[in-house]
Amino acid sequence: MTETNKIVNVAARLSVMAKQRPDEIAIAEPLNYGPDGKRKYKTITFAELDRDSDIIAAGLNDLGAGPGTRLALLVRPSIDFISLVFALFKSGVTTILIDPGMGRRNTIRCLSEAQPDGFVAIPAAHVIRTVCRRMFPKAKINVTVGRKLFWGGTTLAAIRRREWNGPVLHPTAGDDPAAIIFTTGSTGPPKGVLYRHINFDTQVEEIRDRFDIKPGEIDVPGFPMFGLFNCAMGVTAVLPEMDSSHPSSVDPKKFVEAILDWKATQTFASPAVFRKIGPYCKRYGIKLPTMRRVLSAGAPVPVPVVEAMRDAIHPEGDIFTPYGATEALPVAMISGREIIEETAERTKQGEGVCVGSRFSAITWKVIRITDEPIETIEQIEELPQGEIGELIVQGPQVTWEYCTRVESNALGKIKDGDQIWHRMGDVGYFDTKGRFWICGRKAHRLETEHETMFTLPCEAIFNEHPNVFRSALVGIGPKGKQRPVLIVEPDRESDPHIMTKQKRLIEELAEIASAHKLTKPIETFLVHPSFPVDIRHNAKIFREKLTVWAEKRL
């Protein structure tokens, strides 16, 4: 629990930066190209952003929004988006954040489950709200970001016409609700995670301190919420021109353009983004001389991508992979240098993927794997170093509960006095240096008649084949009698005609399987043209969908 007399709110950090760096640019938003062929940008300073979010917060309060109110925010990445998030935090509102990449049906269902008291959204979202109004009976406070038509409420432009009457900051405590953010649904239906102000505030501190981020730096964030963290740290956020809901569709030329235009020192994005940027820079001999810190989260970053990005940035720079989940972030981190020099070869041999050492505020344990609920910490069996088990974590950046699909709390949370441990859903082990090596998702492990098989160690062995882009190990049949099936997505860049050579590829995969102890039980191989992946990072493989696909072919 946090001190009740202390205000804990990321928005308070913006106000500090507005006083310290009032005239420096907080956000740059891309516009069209000018007559000279150069990109134009719309900008806002820290002082302007702080004042704008004050005005919006006061307007929201006058509309009746405040503590205990839930408002859904559906706005594209922009200056408006970041200012609105700060305003919502300042007003005391609980913000419902939806990843638009999850699709219309999932979006409507998640919003309905969260029961918003209103919407702060673009016109298209208000159309859906109006058409589906029976699903949102409490949505009475509605703000249109853009042109308002027939659906009532007010507009962001109207709120901004108010006079500034001084700072606005509801005295939130660390335990107070701040936001509801939904999981990607990669291992089940998306769940609403309740974030409290202490969670966000700790995230900012942990990221800032671990990476030694200084005010005055410039970041190109490929994930909208990181723009919020940047402003709280006094870092300029240059928003790239990209569809953040589909990071794999990024145009590397435009992303690199933003880095070079602003002499950015840092960038944060999905591995799917850097899969394009690294090869692009290598192909055209492009260097990013001011870039010293590349952060990539959501899935392990392939070694070739690590090498390509390290080659493109400042010689003293590096690429880092923070590890965590929607419910707990950040948990651990590993650098590209560490991957190349210490862990990559072990990963190739089937030892798992090292995600590095924990962040300072995190406590973690590896416990005996079970699919049953664990009510209290006294019921766990902690495993020794080197033994594969389930990872659980605790710390101020770890959320306490799901506020939709609340039945998931029994399987996802463990009570420890007045503290809560989160079950990460990942299996792996600690090495002699205290680093965690992930071996896959607990839900994805295979239980055959003779043994338990874990996905990542086996897949890494097959991923070394020159014509394999990625692989997925799935189990066909009931637990305890599962048949292991290895599915591969071919690398079309290595061989554009690889799909016509499936028979030979499968023969070569079978040879690899028979030569390694971990993979010997695998006797069935399938080739899939393009794996289904998660909505947020376009990097995590939807193995559940692949399992259904494989069952139809066997």
N, C-alpha and C positions, 0 to 999 in steps of 0.2 A: 504494500500500500504506500501511496505517496503522501507528502505533507499536504494537509487540506488548505493551509494558508499560502501555499506557493503556486503561482500561476505556471502551468506547464502547457505550452501551446507553441507549435512550430511558427505560427504567425507572429509571436512575440519576437522571434529571431529576425524576421523580416524588418520589424520596426527598429531593431538595434542596427541592422545594416543600413537602413534608410538614414539614420542619424550619422553613422560613420562614413558612408559612401553615397551621399544623397544624389550626386550628379553623374554617377557611373551607371552604365547601361546594365539593367537587370535581365531584360529579355530582348532578343532580336527575332522577329518573325519574318520569314521570307515572303517577298512580293514578286512581281514580274521582273523581267530584265529591262534595263534602260536602253536608250539608243546606242550607248557605247558597248552593249553586249554584256554588261556586268549586272549581277543580281542586285536588286534593291531590297532594303529591309525596313520594316516598321519596328521602332524601338520604344522602350519605356525605361526610365531610370528607376533606381531603388526608391527614391523619394516619391516619384509619381505612382509607382506600383503600390506602395504602402498607403498613400492617400486614396487611390482609386479603390483599393480593397476596403478601406475604412468607410467610404461613401456607400459602397454596395452592401457592406455588413449592416450599416445603419438602416438602409432601405429594407433589407430583409427583416430586421427586427421590427420595423414599423408595419410590415405586412403580417406580423404575428409569428414569424419564424424565430426560433431561439432554442435554448436547451430543451431537450425532449422532443424536438421536431426532426423528422427525417426528410431530407430533400434529395431527389435524384438529380445528379449532374450529368447531362448528356451534351457535351460540347466538344468540338474537335480541338486537337492540340493547337494552342495559340496563346497570345497574351491574355485574351479573355479567359481561357481555361485556367491559367495559373492564377490570375487575379481573383477569379471566382472561388477557387479552392481556398485561398487565403481568406477571402471574405467570409466564406462559410465557416471556417475555423474560428475567425474572430467573433462571429455572431453566436457561437455556441451550438450551431446546428450540427447534426450528424449527417455527413455527406454519403450518399449511396453512389459508388463509382462502379460503372459497368464497362467491361471491355467490349467494344462494338464488334470485335472479331468473332464473338461467340454466336453471332447470327440472330436474326429477328426473333425466332421462336424461343431460344434460350434467354434472350434479353428480356422479353416480355414476361416469361415465367419467373426469372430471378427478381425482376422489379416487383412483380405481384407478391412474391414471397416476402420481400422486404417491407411491403406496405408503406410506401412513401406518403408524406403529408403534402407533397407537391413536387413539381418538376422545374428545374432550371435547365432549359434545353433549347436546342435548335428547332426550327419549325417542323421538320420531318418527325421529330420525336413527339411533339405535341399533337400532331395528326394521329399518330399511333395511340397516344394516351387518350385522345378523344374517342377514337373508334372503339378502343378497348376499355372504356371508362368504368364498366362494371368490375373490372379487375383492380381498379385503383379507387375504391370508394372514399379514401381519406385525402385524396389529392386536391386540396383546396387552395394551396399557395403556389401559384404558377407564374414563372418568369420566362419570357421568350427572348432568346439570344438571336436577334434578327427581326424579321418582319412578322408581326402578329396578325393573324387573320381572324377566324371565327371562334376561337376556343377560349376567349376571355383571359383574365389575368392582366399582368403588366409586362413591360419590356425592360431589358437591361439598359437600353438607351434612356428610358424614362427615369430609372433609378439613378443613373449617372448625372442627370440634370440637377440633382439635389446639391445644395451647398455642403462643403466640408465643414463639419462642426467639431472637429477634433478627433483624436484617436478613439478607435473602438476596439475593445478586446474584452470579451466575456471572461471572468475570472475562473477559467477551467482548471481543474485539478488533474493530475496525471491519470486518475482512475476514470475520469469522465469519458463518455463515448465521443469519438471523433469521426469515424467513418465505417462504412460497411463495404468491404471489397470481396469480390467473388473469386473463388478458385477457378482454375481453367477447366475442371471437369475431366482431366486426363485419366483418372481412375474412379470415375463415378460422376453423378450429376453435380454441377457447380454448387458450392455451398457459400453462404454469406459469412464472412469472417468479421467479427466485431473488433475494430481497431480502437484503442483508447489513446489519449493524447501522449501518454508516456511511451507508447510503442513508436510513434512517429518521431518524437523528440529524441529517443535513444537511437533510432536509425540514423538520424543526422549526425549525432555525436560519434557513433561508432564508425561510420563511413568516413567522416572528416578526419578523425584521429588515426585510423588504421592506414589511410592513404596519404596522410599529411597534406590535405587539401587546404589551400590558403585563399583568403579573400583576394579578389582581383584576378583570379584564374578565369579561363573561358572554356566552357563545356558545350559539346554538341550532343544533346541527349536524344537517343532514339526511342526512349520510353517516357511518356509525358510526365509521370509523377516525379521523375528525376529532375525535371525542370523546377519543381517546387523545392526540392532539397537544395538545388543550386542556389536559389535566391535566399534561402535560409542561411547559407554558408557564405554569402557575399560573392558568389561566383556568377558570372554572366552566362545565361543559357541562350544558345543560338539554336533555334528550332530548325531542324533540317526539313527539306521538302520530301516527305515520304508518307506512306500510309502506315501509321504506327500499329494499326490493327492487323496488318499483313507484312511484317518486317522482311519476309523473304522476297517480297516484290520490290524492294528498295532499288533505286537507280544509284549505283555506286558513284557515278560522276557527280550527281547533285549532292550526295552526302559529303564527298571529298571536297566539293566546291565550298561548302559551309565551313569546313575545317580550315581550308586555305584562306578564304576571305577574311576570317576573323583571327587567324593565327591561334587556333584553339590549342589548349594544353591538355585537354581531356575529352574523352567521348565515352558514352555508355550506350550499349545496344545489345540486342540478342545475338547469339552466335550466327544466326541466319543472315544477319547484316554483314558481319565480318567475313563470312564465307564468300561474299561478293566483293567487299572492299579490298581484302588482302590480295586476291588474284588480280583485281583491277589495277592496283598500285604496282604490282609486280609486272604485269603485262605492258604497262605504259611507262615504266620507270619513274613513277611518281613517288616523291618523298614528302613526308609530313614532318618537317624539321622542328616545329614547335610542340608537337604532340609527345607528351611524356607519360601519359597514363591512359590506357585503354581498358575499360571495364566491360565484361560480358557475362551476363547471367541468364539462367533459364535452362541450361544444359551444358555438359562438358564441351569445351572448345577443341576441335580436332587439332592435332599437332601441326599439320601443314598450315592451318590458318594462324596458329600461334606464331609460327616461323615467318609467315608472310607479313603479318602485322608488325612483328618486332623489327623486321628488315626495313619497313616503311617509315617508322617513327624515329624520334631522336635516339641516338646511340645509347643514352643513359635511361631511356624510357622502357616500359614493359607493358605487357598485357596481363590483366588480373581477372580471375574468375571467382566472384563471390558465390557462395553456396547458401541456399536457404529454400524457403517455400512461402506461399502467400501468408501462411499462419505464423511464420518465424523467419525474419530476414533482417540483417544478415546473420548467418550462423558461423561460416568459416570462409577461408579465402586461400587461394594458391596463385603464385605468380607464374608467368610463362617461363621465366628462367628456371624455376624449380621443376616445372613439368619437363622441360627439355633435358635438363642436367641430371634429374634424380628419379622421376616417376614414369616417364613415357615408355621406356623399355619394359618396365615391370607390368605396365598396363597391357602392352602387346603380348605378354606371356600369360595373360589371364589372371592377374592379381587384383583386378578391379581398377577403378578410377580414383585417384587421390584428389580430394577436394580441399586439402590443406589443413591448417590449424585454426582453432576457434577464435572468434572475436572476443575481446576482453570481458564483456558483460555476460557471455554465454557460459552456462554449465551444461555438460553433456555426459551421457552414459550410453553404453551398448548393452542391451538386455536380451534375455532369451526370447526368441521369436514366438509370438502367439497371435492368433487371430481373434482372441477373446478380449472383452473389456478388461482393463486394469483400473480398479477404483482408486487405490491408494498406492503410494510409493513403496510401502512395506510389502506389497505383493510382487514386486519385480524380482528377477534374478539377474544381477549384474554379471556380465561375462568378462573374462580376462582378456588382456591385450592379445590381438591376433586371431581371436575367435569371432566368426561372423554372427552377428545378431542384429537386433532392431535398434535404431538410434532414437533416443529421446533427448529433448533439450528444454532448458529453462533459463529465463532471463527477462529483463525489462522490455526487450524488443519482441518477445514471444507473446502472442495473443492468447487470451484465456478461454475463448468460447466461439462457437458458431451460433449466429443469431437467426439463421434459417436452417432448415433441415437439422433441427437441434438434436435429433436422435444420434447424430454423428459425434456429439460430445462424449458419449459413453465409450466409443472406440478410439477417439482421438486425443483425449485428455486424461491426465493422471493427477489426482490431488496429493499435495504434500504440505499439510498444514494450511497456511493461508496463501501458498504458492501453487502454481499449476505447471506441470510438465506437458509438453506437446510431443506426441508420437509422430515423428517425421514421415513415417511410411516407407522409409528407405532402410535397406539392410546393408551391412558392411562391418568393418572392424577398425580398431585403432592400431597404428604401427608403433614402433619403438620411440618415435619422435612425438607421439601424441596426435598425429594427423589421422583424419578419418578417410578410409578408402571405401567408396560406395560400390556395392555389387549389384545394385538394381532396386526396384520397388518391391516391397514385401508382397504386394498383391500379384506381382508378375513372376514370383518364384515358381518353379515346377517341382511337383512331387511325383516322381515315378515310382514304380514298384520297388526300386532298389536304392534311390537316393534323392536328395534335394539338389536342384540345379538352379543357379542364379544367372540372370540374363547378361549383365555387362561383362563379366569375365569371359564367358563363352563368345559373345558377339565380337569382342575386341580381337580375338584370334582370327575370325573370318574377315574382319574389316581390313586386315593386312593384304588381302588379295587385291591386286592392282585394278581389277574390274568391278570391285564392290564399293559402292558409295556408302552404304550403311546396311546393317543387318538387324534382325529381331528374332529372338528365340521365344517361341510360344508353346503352350502345352495343349494338346488335344485330348479330351476325355476327362473323367472325374479325378479329383485330387487323390493321390495315392496310386493312381494307375495312368497318369498322364503320359502321353507319347510326345517326346520333344520334336519340334519341327523348326527348322531354321529357314527363315525367309530373308531374301536379300533384295535390295534395290540396286540395280547395276549403275555404275558410273558411266554415263553416256559420253562424258567428255574424254574419258580414256579410250572409249571405243563407241562411236555413234551407232554401230550396227550390233551392239552387244545383245539386244533383245532377240535377235535371230540366231544367237549362238548359245541358247539357254542350256542345251544338253551338255555341251562341253563344260560350261561354267559349273553346272551341278556336279559333274564328275570331279572337277578340281576341288570343289568344296567338300565332297565326300572324302577325298584324299587328305585334305587338311584335318577333317574331323577325326579320322582314324589314327592320325599321328600324335594326337594330344589327349592326355588323360581326361581333362575336363570335358572334351567334346566327343569322346568315343561313343557315348550313348545316342548321339544324333545320327539318324540314318535317313531322315526324310528332309528334302530340300525343295523350296519353291522360289520362284522369281516373281517379284511384284514390280510393276512399272514405276510407281511413285507412292511412297509411304504416306498414310494420313498422319498429320502432326498436330500438336496443340495449337490453340488459337492465339495465345499470347506471344509466344516466342518463335513459333513455327519451327521448333527444334526437337521437342519431346515426341517420341513415337507413340501413336495410339495403338498399343499392342492389343487392346480389346477388340478393336475393329479388324486388325490383322488376323486375330484368332478366328473370328466369324468368317472372314474371307478364306482362310485356310481350310476350315471345316467343310466348306462347300466344294472344295477341290480334292478332298481325300475320302 
